[in-house]
Amino acid sequence: MLYDPNNPLTDEQLEELGKEDFDSFLEYLDGQSAELLKNARPLNSYELKRMSSITAAEQNKQLSEEEFQRIKKLGKENETQILNKHKDGRN
Protein backbone atom coordinates (compact mmCIF):
# COMPACT_ATOMS: atom_id res chain seq x y z
CA MET A 1 0.00 0.00 0.00
CA LEU A 2 1.38 3.40 -0.96
CA TYR A 3 1.29 6.47 1.27
CA ASP A 4 -0.98 9.26 0.02
CA PRO A 5 -0.21 12.58 1.76
CA ASN A 6 -3.67 13.89 0.77
CA ASN A 7 -5.43 10.91 2.31
CA PRO A 8 -3.33 9.40 5.15
CA LEU A 9 -4.55 6.38 7.05
CA THR A 10 -5.93 6.82 10.55
CA ASP A 11 -4.23 5.19 13.52
CA GLU A 12 -6.91 2.53 13.58
CA GLN A 13 -6.44 1.78 9.86
CA LEU A 14 -2.67 1.58 10.33
CA GLU A 15 -3.07 -0.83 13.21
CA GLU A 16 -5.42 -3.00 11.16
CA LEU A 17 -3.05 -2.94 8.17
CA GLY A 18 -0.18 -4.02 10.44
CA LYS A 19 -2.18 -7.01 11.62
CA GLU A 20 -3.45 -8.02 8.17
CA ASP A 21 -0.41 -7.45 5.94
CA PHE A 22 2.79 -6.47 7.71
CA ASP A 23 4.77 -6.02 4.46
CA SER A 24 2.21 -3.49 3.18
CA PHE A 25 2.33 -1.75 6.55
CA LEU A 26 6.11 -1.36 6.27
CA GLU A 27 5.80 -0.19 2.65
CA TYR A 28 3.26 2.43 3.76
CA LEU A 29 5.58 3.66 6.54
CA ASP A 30 8.52 3.85 4.09
CA GLY A 31 6.40 5.98 1.76
CA GLN A 32 5.36 8.22 4.65
CA SER A 33 9.00 8.65 5.71
CA ALA A 34 10.06 9.49 2.16
CA GLU A 35 7.31 12.13 1.93
CA LEU A 36 8.34 13.71 5.24
CA LEU A 37 12.01 13.80 4.21
CA LYS A 38 11.15 15.92 1.16
CA ASN A 39 10.67 18.94 3.42
CA ALA A 40 13.35 18.13 5.99
CA ARG A 41 16.49 20.19 6.34
CA PRO A 42 19.74 19.48 8.14
CA LEU A 43 20.22 20.93 11.62
CA ASN A 44 22.22 24.15 11.85
CA SER A 45 25.13 24.67 14.27
CA TYR A 46 22.99 25.95 17.12
CA GLU A 47 20.46 23.12 16.82
CA LEU A 48 23.17 20.46 16.59
CA LYS A 49 25.06 21.79 19.61
CA ARG A 50 21.84 22.10 21.59
CA MET A 51 20.58 18.60 20.77
CA SER A 52 24.01 17.07 21.40
CA SER A 53 24.30 18.82 24.75
CA ILE A 54 20.83 17.69 25.79
CA THR A 55 21.57 14.11 24.75
CA ALA A 56 24.89 14.13 26.62
CA ALA A 57 23.21 15.56 29.73
CA GLU A 58 20.53 12.87 29.63
CA GLN A 59 23.30 10.26 29.58
CA ASN A 60 25.15 12.01 32.44
CA LYS A 61 28.04 12.82 30.12
CA GLN A 62 29.80 15.94 28.95
CA LEU A 63 30.82 16.62 25.37
CA SER A 64 34.55 16.41 24.88
CA GLU A 65 36.34 19.21 23.07
CA GLU A 66 36.86 16.87 20.11
CA GLU A 67 33.15 16.03 19.95
CA PHE A 68 32.21 19.69 20.27
CA GLN A 69 34.53 20.67 17.40
CA ARG A 70 33.16 17.85 15.21
CA ILE A 71 29.59 18.99 15.94
CA LYS A 72 30.54 22.58 15.18
CA LYS A 73 32.12 21.55 11.85
CA LEU A 74 29.10 19.45 10.87
CA GLY A 75 26.81 22.37 11.74
CA LYS A 76 28.77 24.70 9.48
CA GLU A 77 28.59 22.15 6.64
CA ASN A 78 24.83 21.87 7.16
CA GLU A 79 24.42 25.65 7.13
CA THR A 80 26.33 25.84 3.86
CA GLN A 81 24.05 23.15 2.43
CA ILE A 82 20.95 25.07 3.60
CA LEU A 83 22.21 28.32 2.07
CA ASN A 84 23.03 26.61 -1.23
CA LYS A 85 19.52 25.18 -1.39
CA HIS A 86 18.07 28.67 -0.90
CA LYS A 87 20.38 30.14 -3.54
CA ASP A 88 19.27 27.48 -6.00
CA GLY A 89 15.66 28.33 -5.24
CA ARG A 90 14.87 25.03 -3.54
CA ASN A 91 13.30 25.25 -0.11
C-alpha positions as CSV (number, residue, x, y, z in Angstrom):
1,M,0.0,0.0,0.0
2,L,1.4,3.4,-1.0
3,Y,1.3,6.5,1.3
4,D,-1.0,9.3,0.0
5,P,-0.2,12.6,1.8
6,N,-3.7,13.9,0.8
7,N,-5.4,10.9,2.3
8,P,-3.3,9.4,5.1
9,L,-4.6,6.4,7.1
10,T,-5.9,6.8,10.5
11,D,-4.2,5.2,13.5
12,E,-6.9,2.5,13.6
13,Q,-6.4,1.8,9.9
14,L,-2.7,1.6,10.3
15,E,-3.1,-0.8,13.2
16,E,-5.4,-3.0,11.2
17,L,-3.0,-2.9,8.2
18,G,-0.2,-4.0,10.4
19,K,-2.2,-7.0,11.6
20,E,-3.5,-8.0,8.2
21,D,-0.4,-7.4,5.9
22,F,2.8,-6.5,7.7
23,D,4.8,-6.0,4.5
24,S,2.2,-3.5,3.2
25,F,2.3,-1.8,6.6
26,L,6.1,-1.4,6.3
27,E,5.8,-0.2,2.7
28,Y,3.3,2.4,3.8
29,L,5.6,3.7,6.5
30,D,8.5,3.8,4.1
31,G,6.4,6.0,1.8
32,Q,5.4,8.2,4.6
33,S,9.0,8.6,5.7
34,A,10.1,9.5,2.2
35,E,7.3,12.1,1.9
36,L,8.3,13.7,5.2
37,L,12.0,13.8,4.2
38,K,11.2,15.9,1.2
39,N,10.7,18.9,3.4
40,A,13.3,18.1,6.0
41,R,16.5,20.2,6.3
42,P,19.7,19.5,8.1
43,L,20.2,20.9,11.6
44,N,22.2,24.2,11.9
45,S,25.1,24.7,14.3
46,Y,23.0,26.0,17.1
47,E,20.5,23.1,16.8
48,L,23.2,20.5,16.6
49,K,25.1,21.8,19.6
50,R,21.8,22.1,21.6
51,M,20.6,18.6,20.8
52,S,24.0,17.1,21.4
53,S,24.3,18.8,24.7
54,I,20.8,17.7,25.8
55,T,21.6,14.1,24.8
56,A,24.9,14.1,26.6
57,A,23.2,15.6,29.7
58,E,20.5,12.9,29.6
59,Q,23.3,10.3,29.6
60,N,25.1,12.0,32.4
61,K,28.0,12.8,30.1
62,Q,29.8,15.9,29.0
63,L,30.8,16.6,25.4
64,S,34.6,16.4,24.9
65,E,36.3,19.2,23.1
66,E,36.9,16.9,20.1
67,E,33.2,16.0,19.9
68,F,32.2,19.7,20.3
69,Q,34.5,20.7,17.4
70,R,33.2,17.8,15.2
71,I,29.6,19.0,15.9
72,K,30.5,22.6,15.2
73,K,32.1,21.6,11.9
74,L,29.1,19.5,10.9
75,G,26.8,22.4,11.7
76,K,28.8,24.7,9.5
77,E,28.6,22.2,6.6
78,N,24.8,21.9,7.2
79,E,24.4,25.6,7.1
80,T,26.3,25.8,3.9
81,Q,24.0,23.2,2.4
82,I,21.0,25.1,3.6
83,L,22.2,28.3,2.1
84,N,23.0,26.6,-1.2
85,K,19.5,25.2,-1.4
86,H,18.1,28.7,-0.9
87,K,20.4,30.1,-3.5
88,D,19.3,27.5,-6.0
89,G,15.7,28.3,-5.2
90,R,14.9,25.0,-3.5
91,N,13.3,25.2,-0.1
